Amino acid sequence: MAPTVSLGYLWLDVVALALFTFIARAYVSARAHKRGLKYPPGPSGLPLLGNLLDIPQHNPWVTYAEWGKRYGDVTSVSVLGRLIVFVNTARAAKVLFERTGTRYMDRPVIPIIEMMEAHFNLAITRYSDKWRVERRIVDQSLRPAVAVTYYPMQIAKAHAFLRQTMEYLKHFTGAVVMSLTYGYDVKESGDHYVAIAEELLTLASESILPGALLVNDFPALKHIPDWFPGTAFKQRARHGKKLSYEMVNAPFNMVKEDLLKGTAKHSLVHDNLDECKGDEETALKNAAASVYAAGAETTISTLSSFLLSLLLYPDVQQHAQAEIDRVIGRTRLPAFSDRPNLPYIDAICKELLRWRLVLPLSVAHATTEDDVYNGYFIPKGTTVLPNTWGILHDPEVYPDPETFKPERFLTEDGKVKDDPLLMYAFGYGRRMCPGRHLVDSTLWILVASVLSAFKVHKKIDMNGNEIPVEGLYGDGLISHPAPFQYAISPRHPGAARLIQETEEQEE
């Protein structure tokens, strides 16, 4: 039978122990004063409690740094008789922890850790034989000669991270457009519809510009037999046709099935399908596929350029994050209502559209009739390629056009400039992209959110050097940056929590 303990006696024991501890600490303090010594300076406390009420509960390091500025390199407080010292400068840390390091090798007793019996953590284990044995094992296992054997594994994991990051970009852009167009929630990785669209659009981008394929210049080649040399383009065409059919029909039919089940979500197809008859349904089907194709691929390219710009121009990231902290702070993520108050974020989005165009030559136009321009004849049926890149990189209009400069879209008093030429990034005339407003808002919220939560920086190689980023781009119709390596991490302790909270809120 377990012995019983009187609650009153238990409280007496606790009070006695606390009193003994306080007296012991007071005795130590008295000895110091008797020798003519003082504790490091700090804020004055209250009787018995000391500085208990002065200890900050949020961002304590900020308060301690302020104390350092006020009281000196090393400061102290007393909490219920227990002295706590803060080292506030590198100069003091070098003296205390390096020149007299053996005096500071132990760890304080942390009661809650003792209660948890979390004795495995070397970082908080007290200096002892146990600590020395365990530390020796770690030192031997991670010494430089052994650490190099882990490099292949680390590289493999790093590459896996890069793939996952790119997959996320595809997931994000595909998720937005597929939800808007079909009410479909794409899978976080390996989504079938996203894969089809990506493969088809890559195939088209590589095939469409002048000079890409001989058959584009000599259409009669499409009639020659498959066995004839140089007809690989026919196999490419058949594969593209298969992909096109599935991309156009599969998600559309999915919406029709969901309508019959009563589970269809709000979407472009859902909202228009009831009014469609005959050929109108085919038109809706093609329009939906076009929205998805244009939105997904162009947004991926722009987002990749955004990450690249942060690597090449780190001051842009610093400026943007300073604006976010000033306007929003670090307790929440950006919302669209913040947009009027974040002009530099808007300027970044505008410069992204100008700096590295998704469609440098837009999409080819063709004349429907003869025309004359400044005395020059342009016959009907002529292919016309707008050189959007040339327009938006004109040094007379955009000085130093190859440099990423968001401030070029800000007035002297910090307001956003309206630049009508930027609309050319979305096309021309009646063929201008109808989804440009969606692209604009999608780009803004992602840029603002990434800059609010993350720090994007260059990756470090095994020698501790930054991996260079060249900033090269592909030559297809849709211009993507060449693959580049980068690192991304939460830029403050609360960022991961904020991101997790968004998932919980959505659930």
Stockholm file with secondary structure:
# STOCKHOLM 1.0

chainA/1-507         MAPTVSLGYLWLDVVALALFTFIARAYVSARAHKRGLKYPPGPSGLPLLGNLLDIPQHNPWVTYAEWGKRYGDVTSVSVLGRLIVFVNTARAAKVLFERTGTRYMDRPVIPIIEMMEAHFNLAITRYSDKWRVERRIVDQSLRPAVAVTYYPMQIAKAHAFLRQTMEYLKHFTGAVVMSLTYGYDVKESGDHYVAIAEELLTLASESILPGALLVNDFPALKHIPDWFPGTAFKQRARHGKKLSYEMVNAPFNMVKEDLLKGTAKHSLVHDNLDECKGDEETALKNAAASVYAAGAETTISTLSSFLLSLLLYPDVQQHAQAEIDRVIGRTRLPAFSDRPNLPYIDAICKELLRWRLVLPLSVAHATTEDDVYNGYFIPKGTTVLPNTWGILHDPEVYPDPETFKPERFLTEDGKVKDDPLLMYAFGYGRRMCPGRHLVDSTLWILVASVLSAFKVHKKIDMNGNEIPVEGLYGDGLISHPAPFQYAISPRHPGAARLIQETEEQEE
#=GR chainA/1-507 SS CCCCCCHHHHHHHHHHHHHHHHHHHHHHHHHHHHTTCCCCCCCCCBTTTBTGGGSCSSSHHHHHHHHHHHHCSEEEEEETTEEEEEECSHHHHIIIIIITGGGGCCCCCCHHHHHHTCTTCTTTCCSSHHHHHHHHHHHHHSSHHHHGGGHHHHHHHHHHHHHHHHHHHHHHHHHHHHHHHHCCCCCSSSCHHHHHHHHHHHHHHHHHSTTSCHHHHCGGGGGSCTTSTTCHHHHHHHHHHHHHHHHHHHHHHHHHHHHHHTCCCSCHHHHHHTTCCTHHHHHHHHHHHHHHHHHHHHHHHHHHHHHHHHHHCHHHHHHHHHHHHHHTCSSSCCCGGGGGGCHHHHHHHHHHHHHSCSSTTCSCEECSSCEEETTEEECTTCEECCCHHHHHTCTTTSSSTTSCCGGGGBCTTSCBCCCGGGGGGGCSGGGSCTTHHHHHHHHHHHHHHHHHHEEEECCBCTTSCBCCCCCCBCCSSSCCBCCCCCEEEESSTTHHHHHHHHHHHHC
#=GC SS_cons         CCCCCCHHHHHHHHHHHHHHHHHHHHHHHHHHHHTTCCCCCCCCCBTTTBTGGGSCSSSHHHHHHHHHHHHCSEEEEEETTEEEEEECSHHHHIIIIIITGGGGCCCCCCHHHHHHTCTTCTTTCCSSHHHHHHHHHHHHHSSHHHHGGGHHHHHHHHHHHHHHHHHHHHHHHHHHHHHHHHCCCCCSSSCHHHHHHHHHHHHHHHHHSTTSCHHHHCGGGGGSCTTSTTCHHHHHHHHHHHHHHHHHHHHHHHHHHHHHHTCCCSCHHHHHHTTCCTHHHHHHHHHHHHHHHHHHHHHHHHHHHHHHHHHHCHHHHHHHHHHHHHHTCSSSCCCGGGGGGCHHHHHHHHHHHHHSCSSTTCSCEECSSCEEETTEEECTTCEECCCHHHHHTCTTTSSSTTSCCGGGGBCTTSCBCCCGGGGGGGCSGGGSCTTHHHHHHHHHHHHHHHHHHEEEECCBCTTSCBCCCCCCBCCSSSCCBCCCCCEEEESSTTHHHHHHHHHHHHC
//
